[in-house]
Amino acid sequence: MTTVAALEKLLAAGHDNALLRFGLGNAHLDAGDAAQALPHLQRCVEFDPNYSAAWKLLGKAQAMLGDNDAARTAWQQGLDAARRHGDKQAEKEMTVFLRKLDKPRP
């Protein structure tokens, strides 16, 4: 059974929480499927708006789908969450992602 299948089985059994949704979103992103990752990551940050790693992956999924405005919003919210909790690594990563969005493309 794949990681995604195992996590989907837990979700179907009624185990719905931020960590499970984060795992599902991450597994779908690892498989290259941002569209499947997106609703899980959105639900994850609904469960826990302070989950900076989830905001980071949510922005990544949105950027992969070409929605840079939504990615920017997610990363900005993630920066706020990271700063509130002293998550320096997530703060640095999302700052870099935001800078890349601001760079003009050739």
C-alpha positions in Angstrom: 0.0 0.0 0.0 1.4 3.4 -0.9 1.8 6.2 1.5 -1.1 8.1 -0.1 -3.4 5.1 0.0 -2.6 4.4 3.7 -3.3 8.1 4.6 -6.5 8.2 2.5 -7.6 5.0 4.3 -7.1 6.8 7.7 -9.1 9.8 6.4 -11.9 7.6 5.1 -12.0 6.0 8.6 -12.8 9.5 10.1 -9.3 10.4 11.3 -9.2 14.0 10.1 -6.7 16.4 11.6 -3.9 18.8 10.6 -1.1 16.3 10.7 -3.0 13.8 8.5 -3.9 16.5 6.0 -0.3 17.7 6.0 0.9 14.2 5.3 -1.6 13.7 2.4 -0.6 17.1 0.9 3.1 16.3 1.2 2.7 12.8 -0.3 0.7 14.2 -3.2 3.4 16.9 -3.8 6.1 14.3 -3.6 4.2 12.4 -6.3 4.1 15.5 -8.4 0.4 16.0 -8.1 -0.2 19.6 -6.8 -3.9 19.5 -7.7 -4.5 16.6 -5.3 -2.3 18.2 -2.7 -4.1 21.5 -2.7 -7.3 20.7 -0.9 -5.5 18.7 1.8 -3.1 21.5 2.5 -5.9 24.1 2.5 -7.8 21.9 5.1 -4.6 21.6 7.1 -4.2 25.3 7.6 -7.9 25.6 8.4 -7.3 23.1 11.2 -4.1 24.9 12.4 -3.4 28.4 11.0 -0.1 28.4 12.8 1.3 25.4 10.9 4.1 27.2 9.0 5.3 24.1 7.2 1.8 23.6 5.8 1.6 27.2 4.6 5.0 26.6 2.9 3.7 23.5 1.0 0.3 25.2 0.3 2.2 28.0 -1.5 4.3 25.5 -3.3 1.3 23.6 -4.6 -0.4 26.9 -5.7 2.8 28.0 -7.5 3.1 24.6 -9.2 -0.5 25.2 -10.5 0.4 28.6 -11.8 -1.5 30.6 -9.1 1.3 32.9 -8.0 -1.1 35.3 -6.3 -2.5 32.5 -4.1 1.1 31.3 -3.5 2.2 34.7 -2.4 -0.7 35.0 0.0 0.0 31.5 1.5 3.7 32.3 2.0 2.9 35.6 3.6 0.5 33.9 6.0 3.2 31.3 6.6 5.8 33.9 7.3 3.5 35.4 10.0 3.0 31.9 11.5 6.7 31.2 11.4 7.5 34.5 13.1 5.0 33.9 15.8 6.5 30.5 16.6 10.2 31.3 16.0 10.4 28.9 13.1 13.4 30.5 11.5 14.0 27.8 8.8 10.5 28.1 7.5 10.7 31.9 7.6 13.9 31.8 5.6 12.5 29.4 3.0 9.3 31.3 2.4 11.2 34.6 2.2 13.3 33.1 -0.6 10.1 31.8 -2.3 8.6 35.3 -2.2 11.7 36.9 -3.6 11.6 34.4 -6.5 8.0 35.4 -7.3 9.1 39.1 -7.4 11.9 38.5 -9.8 11.1 39.5 -13.4 11.1 36.6 -15.7 13.0 36.7 -19.0 
